[in-house]
Amino acid sequence: MHFYLPFIFVFLSMFSFPYVSHAQTVSPDAVAQREAQLRAEYEAVQLEIAKWQQTLQSKQRESVSLERDIAILNAEITSAQLKIKAQNIRIRQLGKDISVKNATIQTLSERIERGRESLAVLMRKTNELDSYSLVEIALAGKDLSEFLGDFDSFQSVNRSLQELFEEIRATKEENETQKDVLQKRKDQETDIKVSVETEKRVVEKKEGEKKGLLSINKNQEKAYQTILNEREKRAAEIRAVLFTLRDSEGIPFGEALEYANFASGKTGIRSALILAILTQESDLGKNQGSCILSSLENGDGVGKNTGSAFEKIMKAPRDTEPFRDITSRLGRDWRITPVSCPPEARWSSSRGYGGGMGPSQFIPSTWELFKERVGVALSVSGNIANPWDPRHSFIATAIYLKDLGAGAGGYTAERNAACRYYSGRSCDNRRPANTFYGNEVVVKAQNIQENMIDPLLNL
């Protein structure tokens, strides 16, 4: 059985070696030099952006004039172009990092697979060694010294097995860590690419405005005044358009933006994202209708407009009792206060519940957890916090989005926070579906930002 030891050590040597990324085809000095060059280039662009931002702020303080507006557009266009340049540098940096991470993960995965193969061989050899009986040893004509030698070999194999188990476990943990880092890099790259596309749209829009202003002769003051009047008219139309809210009266967009800006100031969540979530909830409300709770005991209810029966629209008593308390202290009757309907009339464990209240669609038990924080933001008692009051709902939505990770900013964080708002988990392909919600929210946020908020900011 001494025959097996060299065989075993060969397998161990195949597995136990430090991993090196095969992607490193250039010297470390060259890599460091390239990274330093990209950093320097990025910092130089950031300084240029800061300079143009100062120019922009200076021009915005001047009185309204044709020359001033052209100068502002020039500054905005140049700033946007520099941001695109800076972001493209970051994409190149991340792309290189992602390539290295992929190579590292590939090496680790190969190492784990080789370890598994070695482990299988060692276990087979252990079983073979373990299968020998004293009778077989005696019949083989082995003396005591040979038997003791074989016993030492058996112990050596067992120790090697234990070491290999630990090595594979450590390598798997390192592999998972590298995968997590890789996913974060990919998310960063996605965020920056989306930001680049946004800045490109800004440049296109500003170039169009600049072209229109340059076509006006300096003496055509009347034509310039017409443009200013059109801007004011468009702004007034945006402020006046009705912003629909679920299970509450719609409000003018100007008022909704005021609430969103207030909530943004308290939480750091983008106003456009807050508005997009509430718009999405309103759209879902149109599709699903609203329900009325009919039983506090079992949570059953009926459709508000149809009278159709719905089983367990709320989970009792988890939500029915808080719902009774919330409506009571706000002077409402729980028997006629609408809440969201579940997706299907008949209850099943996979269907879940409805019971969302007001524009923000908090279920009663969750609202009770948030009411004090909503009250603090509004400088009122938590018991006065009202899920059907638009201003209160905006604050509640923003607080919840911050808890769900939207405060990190960027496309990925906001999209995942939206999915969590809807389903309690990040965007994925599991059932029930949630990715549609996150996708639609980020598209709505983009539309609200670029076509409603920005025109008001640019007056």
C-alpha positions as CSV (number, residue, x, y, z in Angstrom):
1,M,0.0,0.0,0.0
2,H,3.0,2.3,0.1
3,F,2.4,2.5,-3.7
4,Y,-0.5,4.9,-3.0
5,L,1.5,7.7,-1.3
6,P,3.3,9.2,-4.3
7,F,0.0,8.9,-6.2
8,I,-1.8,10.9,-3.4
9,F,0.9,13.6,-3.2
10,V,0.8,14.2,-6.9
11,F,-3.0,15.0,-6.6
12,L,-2.4,17.2,-3.6
13,S,0.3,19.1,-5.5
14,M,-2.1,19.6,-8.4
15,F,-4.5,21.4,-6.1
16,S,-2.3,23.3,-3.6
17,F,-0.8,26.2,-5.5
18,P,-1.4,30.0,-5.3
19,Y,-3.8,31.2,-8.0
20,V,-2.7,33.8,-10.5
21,S,-4.9,35.7,-12.9
22,H,-4.1,34.7,-16.5
23,A,-5.5,38.0,-17.6
24,Q,-2.3,39.8,-16.4
25,T,-0.5,39.7,-19.7
26,V,1.3,43.0,-19.0
27,S,3.8,43.9,-16.3
28,P,2.5,45.3,-12.9
29,D,4.4,48.5,-13.5
30,A,2.6,49.0,-16.8
31,V,-0.8,48.4,-15.2
32,A,-0.1,50.8,-12.4
33,Q,1.1,53.4,-14.9
34,R,-2.1,53.1,-16.9
35,E,-4.2,53.3,-13.8
36,A,-2.4,56.5,-12.7
37,Q,-2.8,58.0,-16.2
38,L,-6.6,57.3,-16.1
39,R,-6.9,58.8,-12.6
40,A,-5.0,61.9,-13.6
41,E,-7.2,62.3,-16.7
42,Y,-10.3,61.9,-14.6
43,E,-9.2,64.4,-12.1
44,A,-8.3,66.9,-14.8
45,V,-11.8,66.6,-16.3
46,Q,-13.4,67.1,-12.8
47,L,-11.5,70.4,-12.5
48,E,-12.8,71.5,-15.9
49,I,-16.4,70.6,-14.8
50,A,-16.0,72.6,-11.6
51,K,-14.8,75.6,-13.6
52,W,-17.7,75.5,-16.0
53,Q,-20.1,75.0,-13.1
54,Q,-18.8,78.3,-11.6
55,T,-19.3,80.0,-15.0
56,L,-22.9,78.6,-15.1
57,Q,-23.7,79.9,-11.6
58,S,-22.3,83.3,-12.4
59,K,-24.4,83.6,-15.6
60,Q,-27.5,82.5,-13.8
61,R,-27.2,85.4,-11.4
62,E,-27.3,87.9,-14.3
63,S,-30.5,89.5,-15.5
64,V,-32.4,87.8,-18.2
65,S,-31.1,88.5,-21.7
66,L,-30.4,86.7,-25.0
67,E,-26.7,86.8,-24.5
68,R,-27.0,85.5,-21.0
69,D,-29.2,82.6,-22.0
70,I,-26.8,81.6,-24.8
71,A,-23.9,81.7,-22.4
72,I,-25.8,79.5,-19.9
73,L,-26.6,77.0,-22.6
74,N,-22.9,76.9,-23.6
75,A,-21.9,76.3,-20.0
76,E,-24.5,73.6,-19.6
77,I,-23.5,71.9,-22.9
78,T,-19.8,72.0,-22.1
79,S,-20.5,70.7,-18.5
80,A,-22.6,67.8,-19.8
81,Q,-19.9,66.9,-22.4
82,L,-17.2,66.9,-19.8
83,K,-19.3,64.7,-17.5
84,I,-19.7,62.3,-20.4
85,K,-15.9,62.3,-20.9
86,A,-15.3,61.7,-17.1
87,Q,-17.9,58.9,-17.0
88,N,-16.3,57.2,-20.1
89,I,-13.0,57.2,-18.2
90,R,-14.7,55.5,-15.3
91,I,-16.2,53.0,-17.6
92,R,-12.7,52.2,-18.9
93,Q,-11.4,51.8,-15.4
94,L,-14.3,49.6,-14.4
95,G,-14.0,47.5,-17.6
96,K,-10.4,46.7,-16.8
97,D,-11.3,45.8,-13.2
98,I,-14.2,43.6,-14.3
99,S,-11.9,41.8,-16.7
100,V,-9.4,41.0,-13.9
101,K,-12.2,39.9,-11.5
102,N,-13.6,37.6,-14.2
103,A,-10.2,36.0,-14.7
104,T,-9.8,35.6,-10.9
105,I,-13.2,33.9,-10.6
106,Q,-12.4,31.6,-13.5
107,T,-9.1,30.6,-11.8
108,L,-10.8,30.0,-8.5
109,S,-13.5,28.0,-10.1
110,E,-11.0,25.8,-11.9
111,R,-9.1,25.4,-8.6
112,I,-12.3,24.2,-6.8
113,E,-13.0,21.8,-9.6
114,R,-9.5,20.3,-9.4
115,G,-9.9,20.1,-5.7
116,R,-13.1,18.1,-6.0
117,E,-11.4,15.7,-8.5
118,S,-8.5,15.2,-6.1
119,L,-10.9,14.8,-3.2
120,A,-12.8,12.0,-5.1
121,V,-9.5,10.2,-5.7
122,L,-8.4,10.5,-2.1
123,M,-11.7,9.2,-0.8
124,R,-11.5,6.2,-3.2
125,K,-8.0,5.5,-2.0
126,T,-9.1,5.9,1.7
127,N,-11.8,3.4,1.1
128,E,-9.4,0.9,-0.4
129,L,-7.0,1.3,2.5
130,D,-9.8,1.0,5.0
131,S,-11.2,-2.2,3.3
132,Y,-8.1,-4.3,4.2
133,S,-8.7,-6.7,7.1
134,L,-6.2,-8.2,9.5
135,V,-6.8,-11.6,7.8
136,E,-5.8,-10.1,4.4
137,I,-2.8,-8.5,6.0
138,A,-1.8,-11.8,7.5
139,L,-2.3,-13.7,4.3
140,A,-0.3,-11.1,2.4
141,G,2.7,-12.2,4.6
142,K,3.3,-8.7,6.0
143,D,5.3,-8.4,9.2
144,L,4.5,-5.9,12.0
145,S,6.7,-3.2,10.7
146,E,5.0,-3.2,7.3
147,F,1.6,-3.1,8.9
148,L,2.6,-0.1,11.1
149,G,3.9,1.6,8.0
150,D,0.6,1.1,6.2
151,F,-1.2,2.4,9.2
152,D,0.9,5.6,9.1
153,S,0.0,5.9,5.4
154,F,-3.7,5.6,6.2
155,Q,-3.4,8.3,8.8
156,S,-1.5,10.5,6.3
157,V,-4.3,10.1,3.8
158,N,-6.9,11.1,6.3
159,R,-4.9,14.2,7.3
160,S,-4.6,15.1,3.6
161,L,-8.4,14.7,3.2
162,Q,-9.0,17.1,6.1
163,E,-6.6,19.6,4.7
164,L,-8.2,19.4,1.3
165,F,-11.7,19.9,2.7
166,E,-10.5,23.1,4.4
167,E,-8.7,24.3,1.3
168,I,-11.8,23.8,-0.9
169,R,-14.0,25.5,1.7
170,A,-11.7,28.6,1.9
171,T,-11.4,28.7,-1.9
172,K,-15.2,28.7,-2.3
173,E,-15.5,31.5,0.2
174,E,-13.0,33.5,-1.7
175,N,-14.8,32.8,-4.9
176,E,-18.1,34.1,-3.5
177,T,-16.4,37.2,-2.2
178,Q,-14.9,37.9,-5.6
179,K,-18.3,37.3,-7.3
180,D,-19.9,39.9,-4.9
181,V,-17.2,42.4,-5.8
182,L,-17.7,41.7,-9.5
183,Q,-21.4,42.3,-9.2
184,K,-20.8,45.6,-7.6
185,R,-18.4,46.6,-10.3
186,K,-21.0,45.6,-13.0
187,D,-23.7,47.6,-11.2
188,Q,-21.4,50.6,-11.1
189,E,-20.7,50.2,-14.8
190,T,-24.4,50.0,-15.6
191,D,-25.1,53.1,-13.5
192,I,-22.5,55.1,-15.3
193,K,-23.6,54.0,-18.8
194,V,-27.2,55.0,-17.9
195,S,-25.8,58.4,-16.7
196,V,-23.9,58.9,-20.0
197,E,-27.1,58.3,-22.0
198,T,-28.9,60.9,-19.8
199,E,-26.1,63.5,-20.3
200,K,-26.3,62.8,-24.1
201,R,-30.0,63.6,-24.1
202,V,-29.2,66.8,-22.1
203,V,-26.6,67.9,-24.7
204,E,-29.0,67.2,-27.6
205,K,-31.8,69.2,-26.0
206,K,-29.5,72.1,-25.1
207,E,-28.0,72.2,-28.5
208,G,-31.5,72.5,-30.0
209,E,-32.3,75.4,-27.6
210,K,-29.0,77.1,-28.4
211,K,-29.7,76.8,-32.1
212,G,-33.1,78.5,-31.7
213,L,-31.6,81.4,-29.7
214,L,-28.7,81.9,-32.1
215,S,-31.2,82.2,-34.9
216,I,-32.6,85.4,-33.3
217,N,-31.0,88.6,-34.3
218,K,-29.9,90.8,-31.3
219,N,-32.4,93.4,-32.4
220,Q,-35.3,91.0,-32.4
221,E,-36.2,91.6,-28.8
222,K,-39.9,90.7,-29.5
223,A,-39.0,87.3,-30.8
224,Y,-36.8,86.6,-27.7
225,Q,-39.7,87.8,-25.5
226,T,-42.0,85.3,-27.3
227,I,-39.6,82.5,-26.3
228,L,-39.6,83.6,-22.7
229,N,-43.4,83.7,-22.7
230,E,-43.6,80.2,-24.2
231,R,-41.3,78.9,-21.4
232,E,-43.6,80.5,-18.7
233,K,-46.7,79.1,-20.4
234,R,-45.1,75.6,-20.6
235,A,-44.1,75.8,-16.9
236,A,-47.6,76.8,-15.9
237,E,-49.0,73.9,-17.8
238,I,-46.6,71.5,-16.1
239,R,-47.5,72.8,-12.6
240,A,-51.2,72.6,-13.3
241,V,-51.4,69.1,-14.8
242,L,-53.1,66.7,-12.4
243,F,-50.9,64.3,-10.6
244,T,-53.0,61.2,-10.0
245,L,-52.7,59.5,-6.6
246,R,-54.0,56.1,-5.6
247,D,-57.0,56.0,-3.2
248,S,-56.8,59.8,-2.8
249,E,-57.7,63.0,-4.6
250,G,-55.3,63.9,-7.4
251,I,-53.3,67.1,-6.9
252,P,-51.6,69.6,-9.3
253,F,-48.1,68.5,-10.3
254,G,-46.6,71.7,-8.8
255,E,-48.0,70.8,-5.4
256,A,-46.8,67.2,-5.8
257,L,-43.3,68.4,-6.7
258,E,-43.3,70.6,-3.7
259,Y,-44.1,67.6,-1.5
260,A,-41.5,65.5,-3.2
261,N,-38.8,68.1,-2.8
262,F,-39.6,68.4,0.9
263,A,-39.4,64.6,1.3
264,S,-36.2,64.6,-0.8
265,G,-34.7,67.2,1.5
266,K,-35.5,65.1,4.6
267,T,-34.2,61.8,3.1
268,G,-31.8,62.4,0.2
269,I,-34.0,60.4,-2.2
270,R,-34.5,61.9,-5.7
271,S,-37.8,63.8,-6.1
272,A,-38.3,62.2,-9.5
273,L,-38.0,58.7,-8.0
274,I,-40.5,59.5,-5.2
275,L,-43.0,60.8,-7.8
276,A,-42.4,57.8,-10.1
277,I,-43.2,55.3,-7.3
278,L,-46.4,57.1,-6.5
279,T,-47.3,57.3,-10.2
280,Q,-46.6,53.5,-10.5
281,E,-48.8,52.8,-7.5
282,S,-51.6,54.9,-9.0
283,D,-51.3,53.0,-12.3
284,L,-51.6,49.7,-10.4
285,G,-54.6,51.1,-8.6
286,K,-56.3,51.7,-11.9
287,N,-55.7,48.1,-13.0
288,Q,-56.6,46.4,-9.7
289,G,-59.3,48.7,-8.3
290,S,-59.8,49.1,-4.6
291,C,-61.4,46.9,-1.9
292,I,-63.3,47.5,1.3
293,L,-62.6,45.4,4.4
294,S,-65.8,43.7,5.7
295,S,-64.4,41.6,8.5
296,L,-61.8,42.4,11.1
297,E,-61.9,38.8,12.2
298,N,-60.8,37.1,9.0
299,G,-59.7,40.0,6.8
300,D,-62.3,39.3,4.0
301,G,-63.7,42.1,1.9
302,V,-65.4,43.2,-1.3
303,G,-64.6,45.3,-4.3
304,K,-65.4,49.0,-3.7
305,N,-67.1,49.4,-7.1
306,T,-68.2,45.9,-8.0
307,G,-69.1,44.4,-4.6
308,S,-67.3,41.2,-5.6
309,A,-66.1,39.1,-2.7
310,F,-62.4,38.9,-1.9
311,E,-61.0,36.4,0.5
312,K,-58.5,37.8,3.1
313,I,-57.7,41.1,1.6
314,M,-55.8,41.7,4.8
315,K,-54.0,39.3,7.1
316,A,-55.9,39.0,10.4
317,P,-55.1,40.1,13.0
318,R,-51.7,41.4,11.9
319,D,-53.2,44.1,9.7
320,T,-56.9,44.2,10.5
321,E,-56.4,45.4,14.1
322,P,-53.8,48.2,13.2
323,F,-56.2,49.2,10.4
324,R,-59.0,49.6,12.8
325,D,-56.8,51.7,15.1
326,I,-55.4,53.9,12.3
327,T,-58.8,54.7,10.9
328,S,-60.2,55.3,14.4
329,R,-57.6,57.9,15.5
330,L,-57.9,59.7,12.1
331,G,-61.7,59.9,12.3
332,R,-62.3,57.4,9.5
333,D,-64.7,54.5,9.3
334,W,-62.8,51.3,8.5
335,R,-65.9,49.8,6.9
336,I,-65.9,52.4,4.1
337,T,-62.2,53.2,3.8
338,P,-60.7,51.8,0.6
339,V,-57.5,49.7,0.6
340,S,-55.8,47.8,-2.3
341,C,-57.2,44.5,-3.5
342,P,-55.2,41.3,-3.7
343,P,-54.4,40.1,-7.2
344,E,-57.0,37.4,-7.1
345,A,-60.4,36.9,-5.3
346,R,-59.7,33.5,-3.8
347,W,-56.9,33.3,-1.2
348,S,-53.9,31.0,-1.5
349,S,-50.6,31.0,0.2
350,S,-48.9,32.0,-3.0
351,R,-51.4,34.8,-3.7
352,G,-50.7,36.9,-0.7
353,Y,-52.7,39.8,0.6
354,G,-53.8,43.4,-0.4
355,G,-54.5,46.0,2.2
356,G,-52.3,48.8,1.0
357,M,-53.5,52.3,2.2
358,G,-53.4,55.5,0.3
359,P,-50.9,56.8,-2.2
360,S,-47.9,55.1,-0.7
361,Q,-49.7,51.7,-0.3
362,F,-48.3,50.9,3.2
363,I,-50.1,47.9,4.8
364,P,-51.4,48.8,8.3
365,S,-48.8,46.9,10.3
366,T,-45.9,48.5,8.3
367,W,-47.5,52.0,8.7
368,E,-47.5,51.6,12.4
369,L,-43.7,50.9,12.3
370,F,-43.1,54.1,10.2
371,K,-45.6,56.5,11.7
372,E,-43.2,58.0,14.3
373,R,-40.5,58.7,11.7
374,V,-43.1,60.2,9.4
375,G,-44.3,62.4,12.3
376,V,-40.7,63.5,13.1
377,A,-40.2,64.6,9.5
378,L,-43.4,66.6,9.6
379,S,-42.9,67.8,13.1
380,V,-46.2,66.2,14.3
381,S,-47.2,63.3,16.5
382,G,-46.9,59.9,14.9
383,N,-50.6,59.3,15.7
384,I,-51.4,62.2,13.4
385,A,-49.4,60.8,10.5
386,N,-52.0,60.0,7.8
387,P,-51.4,57.4,5.0
388,W,-54.2,59.1,2.9
389,D,-52.7,62.6,3.2
390,P,-50.5,63.2,0.1
391,R,-47.9,65.1,1.9
392,H,-47.6,62.4,4.6
393,S,-47.5,59.7,1.9
394,F,-44.6,61.4,0.1
395,I,-42.6,61.5,3.3
396,A,-43.4,57.8,4.1
397,T,-42.5,56.7,0.6
398,A,-39.1,58.6,0.7
399,I,-38.2,57.1,4.1
400,Y,-39.0,53.6,3.0
401,L,-37.1,54.0,-0.3
402,K,-34.1,55.2,1.8
403,D,-34.4,52.0,3.9
404,L,-34.5,50.0,0.8
405,G,-31.2,51.3,-0.5
406,A,-32.3,54.1,-3.0
407,G,-30.2,56.6,-1.1
408,A,-27.0,55.2,-2.7
409,G,-28.2,56.8,-6.0
410,G,-27.8,55.6,-9.5
411,Y,-29.9,53.4,-11.8
412,T,-29.2,50.0,-10.1
413,A,-29.8,51.2,-6.6
414,E,-33.1,53.0,-7.5
415,R,-34.3,50.1,-9.7
416,N,-33.7,47.5,-6.9
417,A,-35.2,49.7,-4.3
418,A,-38.4,50.0,-6.5
419,C,-38.5,46.2,-6.8
420,R,-38.1,45.9,-3.0
421,Y,-40.9,48.5,-2.5
422,Y,-43.2,46.3,-4.5
423,S,-42.2,42.8,-3.5
424,G,-39.7,42.9,-0.6
425,R,-36.8,41.7,-2.8
426,S,-34.4,43.0,-5.4
427,C,-35.2,42.8,-9.1
428,D,-34.9,39.2,-10.2
429,N,-36.6,36.5,-12.4
430,R,-38.3,34.6,-9.5
431,R,-42.0,34.4,-9.1
432,P,-44.1,36.4,-8.4
433,A,-42.6,38.8,-11.0
434,N,-41.2,42.1,-9.7
435,T,-38.7,43.2,-12.4
436,F,-41.5,44.9,-14.4
437,Y,-42.2,47.2,-11.5
438,G,-38.6,48.4,-11.1
439,N,-38.2,48.8,-14.9
440,E,-41.3,50.9,-15.2
441,V,-40.4,53.0,-12.2
442,V,-37.0,54.0,-13.5
443,V,-38.5,54.9,-16.9
444,K,-41.2,57.0,-15.2
445,A,-38.5,58.7,-13.1
446,Q,-36.5,59.6,-16.2
447,N,-39.6,61.0,-17.9
448,I,-40.6,63.0,-14.9
449,Q,-37.1,64.4,-14.4
450,E,-36.4,65.3,-18.0
451,N,-39.8,66.5,-19.2
452,M,-41.4,67.9,-16.0
453,I,-38.8,68.8,-13.4
454,D,-36.0,70.0,-15.5
455,P,-38.1,72.5,-17.6
456,L,-39.2,74.1,-14.3
457,L,-35.6,74.3,-13.0
458,N,-34.4,75.9,-16.3
459,L,-36.6,78.9,-16.1
